[in-house]
Amino acid sequence: MRQIGVAVIGTGWCGGIRAETLAKHPLVKTLHLAEINAQRLDELKRKLNPATVTADYKQLLGSGDIEAVYISATPESTHYPMARDALNAG
């Protein structure tokens, strides 16, 4: 099967579990993380060695490497605009 680049937006408890699982998955070529908590982002950067880390999820969306996006941000009212932005980015 073909490997793909994957982004995780929001890496708190649930998003962190997703990011850790994706980092080990054989079908994930590259992992990209967006998190507004700088301490959490730094922690996962050291632990998972993602291709991209940023506090602004929109910076991830321009990457031609990302083919799937997991949205784990809170509050849940942010999910729609993030999903819309991801879909509009292609």
C-alpha positions as CSV (number, residue, x, y, z in Angstrom):
1,M,0.0,0.0,0.0
2,R,1.0,3.6,-0.6
3,Q,2.3,5.8,2.2
4,I,0.8,9.2,2.8
5,G,1.4,12.4,4.7
6,V,-0.9,13.0,7.6
7,A,-1.6,16.1,9.7
8,V,-3.0,16.3,13.3
9,I,-4.6,19.6,14.3
10,G,-4.8,19.7,18.1
11,T,-2.5,17.4,20.1
12,G,-4.1,17.4,23.6
13,W,-5.1,14.1,25.2
14,C,-7.0,12.6,22.2
15,G,-5.0,14.3,19.5
16,G,-1.8,13.2,21.2
17,I,-2.8,9.6,21.1
18,R,-3.7,9.9,17.5
19,A,-0.3,11.6,16.7
20,E,1.6,8.9,18.6
21,T,-0.3,6.1,16.8
22,L,0.2,7.7,13.4
23,A,3.9,8.3,14.0
24,K,4.3,4.5,14.2
25,H,1.9,3.5,11.5
26,P,3.5,1.9,8.4
27,L,1.2,3.7,6.0
28,V,2.2,7.2,7.3
29,K,5.1,8.6,5.3
30,T,5.2,12.0,7.1
31,L,3.5,13.4,10.2
32,H,2.6,17.1,10.6
33,L,1.4,18.6,13.8
34,A,-0.5,21.8,14.7
35,E,-0.9,22.8,18.3
36,I,-1.4,26.2,20.0
37,N,0.1,25.0,23.3
38,A,3.9,25.6,22.8
39,Q,4.9,23.3,25.6
40,R,2.9,20.4,24.2
41,L,4.1,21.0,20.7
42,D,7.7,21.0,21.9
43,E,7.1,17.8,23.8
44,L,5.6,16.0,20.8
45,K,8.3,17.4,18.5
46,R,11.0,15.7,20.6
47,K,9.0,12.5,21.0
48,L,7.7,11.9,17.5
49,N,10.1,13.8,15.2
50,P,7.3,15.1,12.9
51,A,8.1,16.7,9.5
52,T,6.3,19.9,10.5
53,V,5.3,21.5,13.8
54,T,3.4,24.8,13.9
55,A,1.0,26.7,16.2
56,D,-1.0,27.8,13.1
57,Y,-2.8,24.9,11.4
58,K,-3.2,26.9,8.2
59,Q,0.5,26.7,7.7
60,L,0.1,22.9,7.3
61,L,-2.6,23.1,4.8
62,G,-0.4,24.5,2.0
63,S,1.9,21.4,2.1
64,G,1.5,19.2,-0.9
65,D,2.6,16.3,1.3
66,I,-0.5,16.1,3.4
67,E,-3.3,13.8,2.1
68,A,-5.3,13.2,5.4
69,V,-6.1,15.6,8.3
70,Y,-7.2,14.6,11.8
71,I,-8.9,17.4,13.7
72,S,-8.7,17.0,17.4
73,A,-8.9,20.6,18.5
74,T,-11.2,21.9,21.2
75,P,-13.7,23.4,21.4
76,E,-15.6,21.3,18.9
77,S,-17.0,24.5,17.3
78,T,-13.6,24.9,15.7
79,H,-13.9,21.6,13.8
80,Y,-16.1,23.0,10.9
81,P,-13.8,25.9,10.0
82,M,-10.7,23.7,10.2
83,A,-12.3,21.0,8.1
84,R,-13.5,23.6,5.6
85,D,-10.0,25.1,5.3
86,A,-8.5,21.7,4.9
87,L,-10.9,20.8,2.1
88,N,-10.4,24.1,0.4
89,A,-6.7,23.6,0.5
90,G,-7.1,20.4,-1.5
